Amino acid sequence: MAKRTKKVGPAGRFQARYGVKSRARIRNVELIQRAKHLCPSCGHKKVKRLDTSIWLCKKCGIKFAGGAYQPSTEAGQNVEKMLKGEIAPETTTKKEEVKEKKEK
């Protein structure tokens, strides 16, 4: 049997409904979401999504929380870098900066 949804992928179930852009966005998200990802503990490409933000490695059995569509988000990676000390956390807030300008 021929593959029917070569261009549209998993968004083919919507057929001609909802518009091209909406279906393209859904296709991109679902392809990332359903792919196998690298495990943060064992390094094998065996991580699958169980539920929203819940990920499981089929190799080592570790279950962890991540992003809704990807195991690690950009914000989560930045937090990990801050915890490791690679990035200095911003200590001043905008309110403190305004107070300093008023004092001068």
C-alpha positions in Angstrom: 0.0 0.0 0.0 1.2 3.5 -0.8 1.9 6.0 1.9 -0.9 8.6 1.8 0.4 11.4 3.9 3.9 12.0 2.7 3.8 15.9 2.8 1.3 16.4 5.7 2.4 13.7 8.0 0.2 13.2 11.1 -1.8 16.3 10.2 -3.3 14.3 7.3 -6.2 13.2 9.6 -7.6 16.8 9.3 -7.9 16.6 5.5 -8.9 20.0 4.1 -10.1 21.5 7.4 -8.5 24.1 9.6 -6.2 25.8 7.1 -2.7 25.1 5.8 -0.8 27.0 8.5 -2.6 25.4 11.4 -2.0 21.9 10.0 1.7 22.7 9.3 2.1 23.8 12.9 0.5 20.7 14.2 2.6 18.5 11.9 5.8 20.1 13.2 4.9 19.8 16.8 3.7 16.2 16.6 6.8 15.0 14.6 9.0 16.4 17.4 6.7 15.1 20.1 6.5 11.5 18.8 10.2 11.1 17.9 12.6 9.2 20.1 14.9 11.5 22.1 18.2 11.2 23.9 18.0 10.0 27.6 19.6 12.5 30.0 20.9 9.7 32.2 22.1 6.9 29.9 22.4 8.7 26.6 20.5 6.3 24.5 17.9 7.4 22.0 15.0 5.6 23.8 13.0 8.4 25.4 9.3 8.5 24.6 6.5 10.7 25.8 4.1 9.1 28.3 1.8 12.1 29.0 2.0 15.8 29.0 5.5 16.7 30.3 6.2 13.1 31.4 9.0 11.3 29.6 10.2 7.7 30.0 13.5 6.1 28.9 12.8 2.6 27.6 16.4 1.6 28.1 17.2 2.6 31.7 13.6 3.1 33.0 14.1 6.6 34.2 10.9 8.7 34.3 11.3 12.5 34.3 9.5 15.7 33.8 10.3 17.9 30.8 8.6 20.1 28.3 5.1 19.3 27.0 6.4 18.5 23.5 10.1 17.9 24.0 12.0 16.4 26.9 14.1 19.5 27.5 13.0 23.1 26.8 15.2 26.1 26.2 14.2 27.6 29.5 15.0 24.3 31.3 18.5 24.2 29.7 19.2 27.8 30.8 18.2 26.8 34.4 20.5 23.8 34.3 23.4 26.1 33.1 22.7 28.5 35.9 22.8 25.7 38.5 26.1 24.4 37.0 27.5 27.9 37.2 28.1 28.4 33.5 25.7 31.4 33.5 25.6 34.0 36.3 22.0 34.5 37.4 20.7 38.0 37.1 20.7 39.4 40.6 19.2 42.8 40.0 15.6 43.3 39.0 14.1 46.3 37.2 12.6 47.6 40.4 16.1 47.7 42.0 17.6 49.4 38.9 14.9 52.1 39.1 15.6 52.7 42.8 19.3 53.0 42.1 18.6 55.6 39.4 16.3 57.6 41.7 19.0 57.6 44.5 21.6 59.1 42.1 
